Amino acid sequence: MQTFILTATVLILFALKWSDAAYLRCYKGSPDRYLTTPLNTPPSVSSSCIDVNLPTVIYTFGYRGKVAGPATTAVIGAYLATRKRNVILLDWEDEARSGALGLPLGYMLNAVPNAKRIGVELGNSLVKMAQGGVNLTHVHLVGHSLGAHIMGYAGKRARENGYVVSRITGLDPARALFEGSLALGSGLDRTCARFVDIIHSDPGGYGTSAATGTVDFWPNYAGSGSTQPGCPNGDFDMFSPEDLCSHDRAWRYFVEAVSSPTAFPAVSATDSAAWAAGAGATARTDNFVYMGDLTNTRARGNFFLTTNSSPRFGKGKEGLKADDNQARRRRNSTLTRLLKYLR
């Protein structure tokens, strides 16, 4: 055991030593026009990519994510298409790789430590942005999977320095090493920003299963570890597109909600049992909110909805009703599978 701990410590130090610096990519209205700055030199109101009259959204991806990956391309493209936000990408692609360590060890010994470090650095950058004239009350941080925890660390760091981020959206925050008896510490939660909304599309699988946001959305919730409609059933290789299908639904729902803000109304309920008992069937205008960019920041608690199995995913108010036939396959938890590979 001592040998394992020593080896793990050396590997962590090696990974941190050789990880490259993260960058901020500030877009100038289109995906192919942007200003790239080091994380410790963020854009200010004098930058050519910042319009002081617009709010700012900063997005980042999760473990093994890429700048040109489908999630990044979709989220950034959706926001740029609205022309209503300053859009910034946190590029930590090099630090998010598994590298020679392999998938499980790369996550535990490289990506997770890097995520915490980069989150703290982003928090410092947010402070510099605020000092440079960017209004943090109009800043919205969005992160998928491990990227959601990066945004949580950033929000905590900014708060420690006297600045409070307006909103953080977690798109199925990563579960492994952030939940359960082997958790290394807390990541994204409701203390990280003035308002924290979380979309749980794979709770108990790759995503967290606890309600830790100001508002927690549970699309198609059928118990911890169940799959989203339209995702394949079966046993798949870890981190394969099939295995990640439910985990990736969070960003797919969110992207659709950016372009169609009222596509995903969700009903307030104390838990899934109350929702299944008919809370959605009697939903009034005062107990449902929209999942996505248009979420009412005065809302609190758990919200439930159903979606279609393929785009367009949003069902409108039909999605407020629980699906009587939504019992779906349950997978082994991601943490269990990770530990299997670490034996």
C-alpha positions in Angstrom: 0.0 0.0 0.0 2.8 2.4 0.9 4.5 1.6 -2.4 1.3 2.4 -4.3 0.9 5.7 -2.5 4.5 6.6 -3.2 4.2 5.7 -6.8 0.9 7.7 -7.1 2.5 10.7 -5.5 5.5 10.6 -7.9 3.1 10.3 -10.9 1.0 13.2 -9.7 4.1 15.4 -9.3 5.3 14.4 -12.7 2.0 15.1 -14.4 1.7 18.5 -12.7 5.3 19.4 -13.6 4.9 18.6 -17.3 1.3 19.9 -17.8 1.1 22.8 -20.1 -0.5 26.1 -19.3 -4.2 26.5 -20.0 -5.5 29.2 -22.2 -8.6 31.4 -22.6 -10.0 31.7 -26.2 -12.1 34.8 -26.4 -14.3 34.7 -29.6 -14.8 37.7 -31.8 -18.3 36.8 -33.1 -17.5 33.6 -35.0 -15.8 30.2 -34.3 -12.7 31.0 -36.4 -12.0 34.5 -35.1 -10.7 34.7 -31.5 -8.1 36.1 -29.2 -6.0 33.6 -27.3 -4.5 34.7 -23.9 -2.7 32.8 -21.2 -4.9 31.9 -18.2 -3.0 34.3 -16.0 -3.5 37.2 -18.5 -7.3 37.2 -19.1 -9.1 39.6 -21.5 -10.4 42.8 -20.0 -13.0 45.4 -21.2 -10.3 46.9 -23.4 -10.0 43.6 -25.4 -11.3 43.5 -28.9 -13.5 40.4 -28.0 -15.3 41.9 -25.0 -18.4 44.1 -25.4 -19.1 45.8 -22.1 -22.8 45.9 -23.0 -23.1 42.1 -23.1 -22.9 39.4 -20.4 -20.1 36.9 -20.6 -20.2 33.1 -20.7 -17.1 31.0 -20.1 -17.3 27.3 -21.1 -15.0 24.3 -20.6 -15.1 20.6 -21.3 -14.3 17.6 -19.2 -11.8 14.7 -19.1 -10.3 13.9 -22.5 -12.3 16.8 -24.0 -11.0 18.7 -27.0 -11.2 22.3 -28.3 -12.5 20.9 -31.6 -14.6 18.2 -29.9 -18.4 17.9 -30.4 -19.4 19.3 -27.0 -17.1 22.3 -27.3 -18.1 23.0 -30.9 -21.8 22.7 -30.1 -21.8 24.9 -27.0 -19.6 27.6 -28.3 -21.5 27.6 -31.6 -24.9 27.8 -29.9 -23.8 30.9 -27.9 -22.1 32.6 -30.8 -25.3 32.2 -32.9 -27.3 34.1 -30.4 -25.0 37.1 -30.6 -26.1 38.0 -27.0 -22.9 37.0 -25.1 -19.2 37.5 -24.9 -18.1 33.9 -25.4 -14.9 32.5 -23.9 -13.5 29.0 -23.9 -11.2 27.7 -21.2 -8.8 25.5 -23.2 -7.2 22.8 -20.9 -7.0 20.1 -23.6 -3.4 19.1 -22.8 -4.1 18.8 -19.1 -7.3 16.9 -19.7 -5.6 14.0 -21.6 -5.1 10.5 -20.1 -1.7 10.3 -21.7 0.6 7.3 -21.1 -1.1 6.6 -17.8 -4.2 5.1 -19.5 -7.9 6.0 -18.9 -8.5 5.3 -15.2 -5.0 6.4 -13.9 -4.9 9.3 -16.3 -8.2 10.5 -14.7 -7.1 10.0 -11.1 -3.5 11.1 -11.3 -3.5 13.7 -14.0 -6.8 15.1 -15.0 -8.3 15.5 -11.5 -5.3 17.3 -9.9 -5.0 19.5 -13.0 -8.6 20.3 -12.8 -8.3 21.6 -9.3 -5.2 23.6 -10.1 -6.7 25.1 -13.3 -9.9 25.9 -11.5 -8.0 27.9 -8.9 -6.1 29.7 -11.7 -9.3 30.5 -13.5 -10.6 31.9 -10.2 -7.6 34.2 -10.1 -8.2 35.2 -13.7 -11.8 36.1 -12.8 -10.5 38.4 -10.1 -8.2 40.0 -12.7 -11.1 40.3 -15.2 -13.2 42.0 -12.5 -10.3 44.4 -11.7 -10.1 45.0 -15.5 -13.7 46.2 -15.7 -15.6 42.9 -16.4 -18.7 42.8 -14.2 -18.7 39.3 -12.5 -22.4 39.7 -11.8 -22.9 39.2 -15.5 -20.5 36.3 -15.8 -21.9 32.7 -16.4 -19.5 29.8 -16.1 -20.6 26.5 -17.8 -18.7 23.2 -17.6 -19.3 19.6 -18.6 -18.3 16.6 -16.5 -14.9 17.3 -14.9 -15.1 20.8 -16.4 -18.1 21.5 -14.1 -15.8 21.0 -11.1 -13.2 23.3 -12.6 -15.9 26.0 -12.7 -16.7 25.2 -9.1 -13.1 25.6 -8.0 -13.0 28.9 -9.9 -16.1 30.2 -8.2 -14.7 29.3 -4.8 -11.4 31.0 -5.5 -13.1 34.2 -6.7 -15.2 34.2 -3.6 -12.2 33.8 -1.4 -10.9 37.0 -3.0 -14.1 39.0 -2.4 -15.7 38.4 -5.8 -18.9 36.4 -6.4 -19.6 34.8 -9.8 -23.2 35.3 -10.8 -24.0 31.8 -12.1 -22.4 28.4 -12.7 -24.1 25.7 -14.7 -22.8 22.1 -14.3 -23.5 19.8 -17.1 -23.6 16.4 -15.4 -20.6 17.0 -13.1 -18.2 14.1 -12.9 -18.9 11.6 -10.1 -15.7 9.6 -9.8 -13.5 10.9 -6.9 -16.1 13.6 -6.2 -18.8 11.5 -4.5 -18.8 8.6 -2.1 -16.4 7.2 0.4 -13.4 7.7 -1.9 -14.2 11.3 -2.7 -11.0 13.5 -2.7 -13.0 16.6 -1.8 -16.0 18.6 -2.9 -16.3 20.1 -6.4 -19.2 22.1 -7.7 -21.9 22.9 -5.2 -24.3 25.7 -4.4 -21.7 27.7 -2.5 -19.5 28.3 -5.6 -21.7 31.1 -7.1 -24.7 33.2 -6.4 -26.8 30.7 -8.4 -25.7 27.1 -9.3 -27.9 25.0 -11.6 -27.0 21.4 -12.4 -28.3 19.1 -15.1 -28.0 15.4 -14.0 -28.2 13.3 -17.2 -26.2 10.3 -15.9 -26.6 10.3 -12.1 -24.8 7.4 -10.5 -22.9 6.7 -13.7 -20.4 9.2 -15.0 -22.3 12.0 -13.2 -23.0 12.9 -9.6 -26.2 11.6 -8.0 -26.5 14.1 -5.2 -28.5 17.4 -5.4 -25.8 19.9 -4.7 -27.0 22.9 -6.8 -29.2 25.8 -6.0 -31.4 24.1 -8.6 -30.9 20.5 -9.7 -32.6 19.2 -13.0 -33.3 15.5 -13.4 -34.3 14.8 -17.0 -35.9 11.4 -17.5 -34.9 10.4 -14.0 -35.6 6.6 -13.4 -33.2 5.9 -10.6 -29.4 6.2 -10.2 -27.5 4.7 -13.1 -30.3 4.5 -15.6 -29.8 5.5 -19.2 -31.4 8.4 -21.1 -34.0 7.7 -23.8 -32.4 6.9 -27.1 -29.1 5.8 -25.6 -28.1 2.2 -26.3 -28.4 -0.6 -23.7 -25.6 -3.1 -23.1 -22.1 -3.2 -21.8 -19.7 -1.0 -23.6 -16.0 0.0 -23.3 -15.3 2.7 -20.7 -15.4 6.2 -22.2 -16.7 4.9 -25.6 -19.4 7.0 -27.3 -22.0 4.4 -26.4 -21.0 4.4 -22.8 -20.9 8.2 -22.6 -24.3 8.6 -24.3 -26.3 9.5 -21.2 -23.4 11.6 -19.8 -23.2 13.6 -23.0 -27.0 14.2 -23.1 -26.5 17.1 -20.5 -24.6 19.2 -23.0 -26.9 18.2 -25.9 -30.0 19.3 -23.9 -28.2 22.5 -22.9 -27.2 23.4 -26.5 -30.8 22.9 -27.7 -32.0 25.1 -24.8 -29.7 27.9 -25.8 -31.4 28.1 -29.2 -34.8 27.2 -27.9 -35.0 28.6 -24.4 -38.5 27.3 -23.6 -38.1 23.8 -25.0 -37.4 22.2 -21.6 -39.9 23.2 -18.8 -39.2 21.2 -15.7 -41.6 20.8 -12.7 -40.7 21.3 -9.1 -41.1 18.2 -6.9 -39.5 17.2 -3.6 -38.3 13.9 -5.2 -38.9 11.6 -8.1 -41.7 9.8 -6.3 -43.7 13.0 -5.9 -43.1 13.8 -9.6 -44.2 10.3 -10.7 -47.3 10.6 -8.5 -48.5 13.5 -10.6 -46.7 16.7 -9.8 -46.2 17.3 -13.5 -49.7 16.7 -14.5 -50.9 19.6 -12.3 -48.0 21.9 -12.9 -48.9 25.6 -12.6 -46.9 28.5 -13.8 -45.5 29.1 -10.4 -43.9 25.6 -9.9 -42.0 25.0 -13.1 -38.9 26.6 -14.6 -37.0 26.2 -17.9 -33.9 24.0 -17.9 -31.1 25.7 -19.7 -30.0 29.3 -20.3 -33.4 30.7 -19.4 -33.5 29.1 -15.9 -35.2 31.4 -13.3 -32.4 32.2 -10.9 -34.9 32.7 -8.1 -35.9 29.0 -8.2 -34.7 26.5 -5.6 -34.8 22.7 -5.3 -35.3 19.7 -7.6 -37.0 19.9 -11.0 -38.0 17.0 -13.2 -38.9 16.5 -16.9 -38.9 14.1 -19.7 -37.4 14.5 -23.2 -37.6 13.0 -26.6 -35.2 10.2 -27.5 -33.6 12.2 -30.3 -33.4 15.8 -31.5 -35.4 17.8 -31.0 -35.2 16.6 -27.4 -37.4 19.2 -25.9 -41.1 18.2 -25.4 -42.4 21.5 -24.2 -45.0 21.2 -21.4 -45.6 17.5 -22.4 -42.3 16.9 -20.8 -43.6 17.9 -17.4 -45.4 14.5 -17.1 -43.5 11.5 -15.8 -43.0 8.6 -18.2 -44.7 5.5 -16.8 -42.5 3.3 -18.9 -39.2 4.9 -18.2 -37.6 2.0 -16.3 -34.3 1.6 -18.1 -31.0 -0.3 -17.8 -28.9 0.4 -14.7 -25.1 0.4 -15.1 -22.4 -0.3 -12.6 -21.2 3.0 -11.2 -18.3 4.7 -12.9 -16.3 4.6 -9.7 -16.7 0.9 -9.4 -15.5 0.4 -13.0 -12.6 2.7 -12.4 -11.5 0.8 -9.3 -11.7 -2.5 -11.3 -9.1 -1.1 -13.6 -6.9 0.1 -10.8 -6.6 -3.3 -9.1 
